Amino acid sequence: MVKIACIGDSITWGFTILKRHKDSYPAVLQQLLGSGFKVRNFGVNNACANFGGDLPYGRLRPFRLALSFNPDIVIIMLGTNDTKRFNFERGHFLSGYESIVDSFVSAENKPTVYLMTPPPVFSSIGLDAFTLNNDILNKDIIPGIRSTATEKGLKLIDINSVIQSKELTNDGVHPSKDGARLIAETVYAAISN
């Protein structure tokens, strides 16, 4: 049985998807891969990579559970919540993100780690310091993810270029059922090669 850990925020968790246990991207990925795989969703709503942010993923129980799951494959998609003015400080995203990535890269069982770029932010959600920012996503977060993949020799799955329509979201940020399926199909194609 090949174990896959899906690490992320509300986009991974399946926020706004009515039947997330069936239609979130990790659930659809499980359906696509079949019985030889065990896909677990370790997404956390509002999680960020920055350890100084409002909800640092690396300090949460799902992160520890994901490590103890001893996955064969790890798929990491974080960064959207790091675009909040409250959370964003140049360099802090990257240090937190790399710490999370390194925890899996250096795991004893040596899983294959994939990094994913988050989808675009089509609509702002939140007020003032808590508003998500697509400019920060494109100018800071995604380049940081790309450079981490290059420096560590990890595979990159570019979800940002796949989700190019607000219609694939329920609220301008969180994927709809169709958006989640498209993410799952993109991940499936990447890990099947």
C-alpha positions, -999 to 999 in steps of 0.1 A, spaced: 0 0 0 15 34 -11 7 61 15 2 97 4 0 126 27 -16 158 14 -3 188 34 -19 222 31 -45 247 42 -82 251 35 -77 245 -2 -64 210 6 -89 205 34 -118 212 11 -133 243 26 -166 254 8 -170 219 -8 -203 204 4 -191 168 4 -154 173 11 -149 137 22 -158 128 -14 -150 158 -35 -119 175 -19 -88 171 -41 -73 144 -17 -105 124 -18 -107 126 -56 -70 116 -58 -78 85 -38 -106 76 -62 -83 81 -92 -54 60 -77 -75 32 -64 -71 6 -37 -33 2 -39 -30 37 -24 -40 53 9 -44 91 5 -48 111 37 -59 147 39 -38 167 64 -52 201 54 -59 227 80 -82 257 74 -63 290 77 -29 274 81 2 293 70 39 283 66 53 313 85 61 302 121 53 338 132 19 338 114 -15 334 130 -18 296 124 16 280 116 11 246 100 44 233 114 31 237 150 -2 219 145 -12 184 153 -20 175 117 16 182 108 28 158 135 2 132 124 14 135 88 50 128 98 39 98 119 18 85 90 52 77 74 40 85 39 57 72 7 46 104 -11 41 139 3 22 166 -16 26 201 0 5 231 -10 9 260 14 13 298 9 -22 313 3 -27 323 39 9 336 40 -3 364 16 -23 381 44 -6 413 54 -9 400 90 12 369 81 35 382 54 71 392 60 96 387 33 117 356 41 95 343 69 73 324 46 103 307 30 120 298 63 88 282 76 80 265 43 115 251 40 113 238 76 81 219 68 95 206 35 128 195 52 109 176 79 96 153 52 127 153 30 148 142 59 123 116 72 137 82 79 116 65 52 127 91 25 93 99 9 90 114 -26 80 150 -20 61 172 -44 56 209 -40 26 226 -54 19 262 -63 -14 274 -48 -42 285 -71 -47 322 -78 -66 345 -55 -94 358 -77 -113 376 -50 -102 391 -17 -115 374 14 -112 391 47 -107 426 59 -75 447 61 -46 427 75 -64 394 69 -71 399 32 -55 374 8 -33 390 -18 -27 376 -53 2 400 -59 21 387 -29 13 351 -41 27 358 -75 57 380 -66 69 363 -34 52 330 -25 52 311 -58 89 322 -66 98 309 -31 81 276 -38 98 273 -72 132 281 -58 127 256 -29 119 229 -55 149 237 -76 174 239 -46 162 207 -30 157 188 -63 120 182 -57 92 179 -82 69 209 -87 32 207 -96 20 240 -109 -16 243 -98 -15 281 -102 -14 278 -140 -41 250 -140 -68 269 -121 -72 299 -144 -109 306 -140 -128 320 -110 -156 296 -121 -134 268 -107 -137 283 -72 -167 287 -49 -156 321 -35 -127 333 -56 -102 313 -35 -114 279 -25 -118 253 -53 -153 242 -63 -160 205 -67 -148 208 -103 -117 228 -93 -108 202 -68 -112 175 -94 -89 194 -117 -63 197 -90 -66 159 -82 -62 150 -119 -31 173 -122 -16 156 -92 -25 122 -105 -8 129 -138 23 141 -120 27 112 -96 18 86 -123 48 96 -145 
